[in-house]
């Protein structure tokens, strides 16, 4: 096992020998104010499972379609998946909403605004 750090440099600071350890230390230092927010705010989850579950459909689609073939294809998929997931999270049918938006665009030459989330009764 290799030693990642020489704990005291000549000026008393930590000196890292490994580039990955140095990069991690810099990142931790830069984000230290936000890393433990979940300890102070109970409504903030300690993990990012929700975000991972939200992007999973796009990842599976990319895998099943043998990946994006270009940077432009990746950017297009990112936009489409963002719109799709936003509509779905708002409780709307993405396919119907997009079809309606395209019909409006063909009639008027302008895309309609993104529909608001439905208001819950209660």
N, C-alpha and C positions, 0 to 999 in steps of 0.2 A: 504494500500500500504506500503510495507516494504522499509526502507531506504537502499540503496545499498552501500553507502559509509559513513564513518565518515571522513569528509573532511580533517581534520588535525590530524595527529598522533602527538605524543610527539616530534618527530624530524621534524615536518612540512610537512611530506609526506602524501599522501592519503592512508588511510587504508580501505581496502574492507572487509566487513563482509561476503559477499556472494561469494562462490567459482566460480560461473559462471561469476560474475562481475570481479573477479580477473583474470580469464582466458582471458576474453575479453580485459581487460586493458593491459595485457601482450602482447596479439596478436596485438593490435593496436600500442603499443609501438614498437614492433619488426618490423612492416611493415609501420611505419609512413612515411618513405621516398618514398613509392610507392603508397600509398592510393590515392593521389590526382594528379597523373601523368597526368590524362586527362585534368586538368586545364592548364597545361603548354604545352601540345602537342595536338593540335586539331585532329590529326589522330588517337588518342587513345580513344576508346569509354568509356563512363562512366559506362557502365553495361557489363554483360557477356552474353547478349542474343544470340550472334552468337555462342558462345561455347555451350550454352544450346540447341540451335537448332541443332547443329552438333551431339550431343550425344543422341538426342531424339530417332532416329531410334533404337539404341542399347538398350535403356531403354524399348522401346515398345516391342522389340523382347524378351528381358529378361522377361518382364511381361507376354507376350503371351505364352511363353514356361514354365511358372510356375517357373521361377527363375533358377539360377544355382544351381546344386545339391551338388557342392563341391567347394573347393578353386581352385582346378585344373580346373574345368569347368569354373569358373569365370575368371581365368587367360587366358584360351584358348579363351573365348569369347572376352576378352579385346584385345588380339592380332589380332583375326580375324576382329573385328570391326575397329581397327586401320588401318589395311591394306585395308579393304573395303572402308572406308571413305577417305583415302589418294588417292586411285585410282579414286574414284568418284570426289574428289576435283580437281584432275589433268585432268578431262574431259575424263577419260577412262571408258570403260565398265568393272566393277569389275569382273563380272562372266566370261566374255570372257578372260580377262587378267589372272585371276587365273587359268582357264582351260588350257590356253596356257602355263603358267608357270609350271603347273603340268605335261603336256605332255613333256616339255623340261626336267624336272627333271627325268621322267621315262626313257628318251632316254640317258641322259648324267650323271645322278646321282648328278647333281648340279642345284640349283635353279638359274634362271637368275636374273640379277639385277632389281631393281624396275624401271619401265619405267619412263622416264623423262616426265615432263608436256609438252603437245603440245605447240608449239610457235604460238602465235597469229599473223595473217597477218595484220599488220597495224602499 
